[in-house]
Amino acid sequence: MKAPMTLKDVWKAKKRVQAFLPPTPLLYSAPLTDLAGVPVYLKLEQLQATGSFKLRGATNMIHSLSNEEQDRGVVTFSTGNHGFAVAYAAANLGIRAVICVSERVPAAKIQALKESGAELHIEGNSQDEAAEICARLQREEGLTLIPPFDHPLIIAGQGTMGLEIVEELPDVEYVLGGLSGGGLLSGVGLSLKETDPSIHITGLCVEKGAAMDESILAGKPVHVPEHPTYADSLLGGIGLDNQYTLTLSTRYVDERIRLSEESIARGMAFLYERHRLIVEGAAAVGVSALIDRLVKPRGPAVVLITGNSIDPHDHFQAIKPFVESRK
Ligand SMILES: *Cc1c(COP(=O)(O)O)cnc(C)c1O
């Protein structure tokens, strides 16, 4: 890690983003409280303007750039929640955002990204090629790369969620959330555990591509094969030259659990049936772990409901086996 991060980085991020990102609600869940035997709350990050917490990190980093850097614009190769967050934060400042996408990205996704106000650069045959093209545009056009997780400003931005949680629920003891690139739990872990080291953090990974879990076990970044999953926002490697999130996730995540597809779908179905929340698989994993009794919180728990990027048809397919129609 180049320079150690501290709680102060998260407070600086909060000061920078708070005018743009009002705190998201912390919803008390009676059914999960019944089930877990401790008070359970849901941190509703899917209510962010772009439908995911990724807006925190992207806003923090883009607002930190110098005027010259902002004038030249920003670039990323994420077509997921991070891509939408970068597009939105840049549009808000009236600056240029370029998203590099491969020719394989489906037309519906391209359309949605275009509508988000970003400029699309469509070239290459894979996500890796899109990443290379992104690096080229960065050099040739002086654009600033906004990485999806492995950067102190992204991590600090995600960490602002942790400050909101302790502010509203100072007796929080357990926090459960998805663990993929590790920006989310590095940031939330930093803000919570540097405030109170006894807060327990559980990171949920997918069985079908647990890159961070494998990397923590190996003590270095490793590549893992990936397969389609309901929690597609939890896929993707951690970068073989990972600088920050491997170290910080190792330090702050107390426990990691891998979830099956069935468990993820059960969590999605529970959130729909009991709270009428439609969320993507990656956002349901904390609920899955609670209802499948894979974790045993001993005090007030918060589940990070991270995003809602899912096609309604796919959502219905996932929850169908677990919900009953009362018609
Ligand atoms: C990005 C993302 C995550 C995981 O965050 P990382 O910083 O990659 O660990 C979880 N849920 C959703 C909805 C996401 O978009």
The ligand as an SDF file (V2000), in Angstrom:
LIG
                    3D

 15 15  0  0  0  0  0  0  0  0999 V2000
  -19.7220   -2.9940   -6.5660 C   0  0  0  0  0  0  0  0  0  0  0  0
  -20.8230   -3.6420   -5.8460 C   0  0  0  0  0  0  0  0  0  0  0  0
  -20.6050   -4.4460   -4.7130 C   0  0  0  0  0  0  0  0  0  0  0  0
  -19.2320   -4.8270   -4.2010 C   0  0  0  0  0  0  0  0  0  0  0  0
  -18.3960   -3.7250   -3.9750 O   0  0  0  0  0  0  0  0  0  0  0  0
  -16.7950   -3.8790   -4.0740 P   0  0  0  0  0  0  0  0  0  0  0  0
  -16.2690   -2.5430   -3.7390 O   0  0  0  0  0  0  0  0  0  0  0  0
  -16.4840   -4.2970   -5.4800 O   0  0  0  0  0  0  0  0  0  0  0  0
  -16.4060   -4.9420   -3.1010 O   0  0  0  0  0  0  0  0  0  0  0  0
  -21.7210   -4.9550   -4.0470 C   0  0  0  0  0  0  0  0  0  0  0  0
  -22.9770   -4.6990   -4.4790 N   0  0  0  0  0  0  0  0  0  0  0  0
  -23.2170   -3.9430   -5.5550 C   0  0  0  0  0  0  0  0  0  0  0  0
  -24.6280   -3.7120   -5.9640 C   0  0  0  0  0  0  0  0  0  0  0  0
  -22.1580   -3.3760   -6.2790 C   0  0  0  0  0  0  0  0  0  0  0  0
  -22.4140   -2.6300   -7.3620 O   0  0  0  0  0  0  0  0  0  0  0  0
  1  2  1  0
  2  3  1  0
  2 14  2  0
  3  4  1  0
  3 10  2  0
  4  5  1  0
  5  6  1  0
  6  7  2  0
  6  8  1  0
  6  9  1  0
 10 11  1  0
 11 12  2  0
 12 13  1  0
 12 14  1  0
 14 15  1  0
M  END
$$$$
